């Protein structure tokens, strides 16, 4: 089980119907397809705009541009009681909308994909090398399928 602390900081997130419930379902789907599925977890999700995500990206990754999602995994805290805090995720509204339009994806589906992607990063998955990317993408596809969302990578095959 995962509990999300969702903060809407900026952006027109009201355009997404019941954004908090959708984020919760997507996070649970990500957790369910990993070996981490047993236990209690929590994460913070900040829904913001391109300006704020650009600042975070510049500060933490030395990349002076907005991005769709950022993940900040928390270190494990052995001996701490209660749910394990996985870390923080931030999503940029304008980038989410632009990508969903450019890729002809439903906004809610793209949002769910980015939440799944962010949670998998918090759990230690990455996509810097091809073998790791293949594993992470397969988990994303599996999690999204449980939500009735088609494979977001199907049209990206080269």
Secondary structure by P-SEA (a helix, b strand, c coil): cccccccccccccccccaaaaaaaaaaaaaaaacccccccbbbbbbbccaaaaaaaaaacccccccccbbbbbbccccccccccccbbbbbbaaaaaaaaaaacccaaaaaaaaaaaaaaaaaccccccaaaaaaaaaaaaaaaaaaccccccccccc
